[in-house]
Amino acid sequence: MELGTNVQSQEKPSLFGIFASPSLQFERMRGKVKVGLPMFIVVLLLSILAAVATQFIPPVEGVEGLPEVSPVAAMGMAFIFGLIGSYLVLFIVAALYKVLALLFGESISYKKILLLLVFTGMIGVLGQGVNVVLMAVLGGEQVSYTSLAPLFEAGTIAHSIAGSVEVFAIWNYILLALGLQIVGGFPKSKAIAFVITSYVISTSILVAITYVGSTLESIFTQM
């Protein structure tokens, strides 16, 4: 019996198991788990989907004097930027979450936070896959069909806020709260407060970026 328990405790968490049995995967993360390979798989999948998505986004008018970007080149650039960007986002967000955890009085390690982000990131992979399929079927007018963003005009603050109300993002946040309890030992109330705080911060950043972008656009339009 003891041998069976030890074998079970040594089992590694499964990226795809996060969909059907997230609690089990989080329990397995409490042991020593390497993050490198799972992170590479998630980043690779996101980059491939970003590259494929370029084939369904309506072409942007080219700038005079500059050559048009071919579909193959667009896919290649999207893939490369997707790889670099995904890694940067994971490392930066994990660092910010570490600081936020300390503010909440919890001592979860940076590696455990990174593991949580990587494994819950599979929900983002699924969401992006669904949106790419919808872009192909519906014509690529929107980048996120699974959020409330399509209900509002692109480039507006309402569009940014609505974009954060997204099915897979909500699923991701729910799993993150669960993971913080199981892996990080957060009390349930703190885990929920942590997730709500991170949601408010990320949405505020999106709104600020949209506001600055729309302001600059209006200034250059009037010049």
C-alpha positions, 0 to 999 in steps of 0.5 A, spaced: 500 500 500 505 504 501 509 503 495 503 504 491 502 511 494 509 513 493 508 511 486 502 515 485 505 521 488 511 521 483 506 521 477 507 527 473 501 532 472 499 532 465 497 538 460 491 535 457 489 532 464 488 540 466 481 539 462 478 533 465 481 533 472 485 539 474 485 538 482 489 531 480 494 535 476 495 541 481 496 535 487 501 532 482 504 539 482 506 539 489 512 535 488 518 536 484 516 538 477 520 540 471 517 546 468 521 547 461 518 542 457 510 543 459 512 551 458 515 549 451 509 545 449 504 551 451 508 556 448 509 552 441 502 551 441 500 558 442 505 560 437 502 555 431 495 558 433 498 565 432 501 563 425 495 560 423 490 566 425 494 571 420 491 567 414 484 569 416 485 576 419 483 581 413 489 584 410 491 591 412 492 596 407 500 597 406 504 603 407 506 606 401 513 605 399 514 598 403 513 592 400 507 587 401 508 582 406 506 575 403 502 570 407 508 565 408 512 571 411 506 573 416 505 566 418 513 566 420 513 573 423 507 571 427 510 564 429 517 568 432 513 573 435 509 568 438 514 564 441 518 570 444 512 574 446 509 568 450 515 566 454 516 573 456 509 574 458 509 567 462 516 570 466 513 577 467 506 575 469 509 570 474 514 575 477 508 580 478 504 574 481 509 573 486 509 580 488 502 580 489 502 573 493 507 576 498 502 582 498 497 577 500 502 574 505 503 568 502 510 564 500 508 560 494 515 560 490 516 563 483 517 556 480 510 554 482 507 560 480 510 559 473 507 552 473 500 554 475 501 559 469 503 554 464 498 548 466 492 553 466 495 556 459 492 550 456 485 553 457 488 559 453 490 554 448 484 551 447 480 558 447 485 561 441 484 554 437 476 555 438 477 562 436 481 561 430 476 556 427 471 561 428 475 566 424 476 561 419 468 559 418 466 567 420 471 570 416 476 573 421 472 579 422 474 579 430 480 576 433 476 573 439 469 571 438 468 567 445 468 574 449 463 580 449 468 584 445 464 583 438 458 587 441 462 593 441 466 597 436 473 596 436 478 601 439 473 603 444 474 602 452 468 598 452 471 593 447 477 592 451 473 591 457 468 587 454 474 583 451 476 581 458 469 578 459 471 571 455 469 564 456 476 561 456 479 567 461 474 566 466 475 558 466 482 560 466 481 564 472 477 559 476 482 554 475 488 559 477 484 560 484 483 552 485 491 551 483 493 557 488 489 553 494 492 546 492 499 548 490 500 554 494 496 553 500 492 559 499 486 560 503 479 560 499 478 567 500 485 569 499 485 565 492 479 568 490 481 575 492 488 574 488 484 572 482 479 578 482 485 583 483 489 580 478 483 581 473 482 588 475 489 590 474 490 586 467 483 589 465 485 596 467 492 595 463 488 594 457 483 600 458 489 604 459 493 602 453 486 602 449 485 610 451 492 612 449 492 608 443 485 612 441 488 618 443 494 618 439 490 616 433 485 622 434 491 626 434 495 624 428 488 624 424 487 631 426 494 633 423 
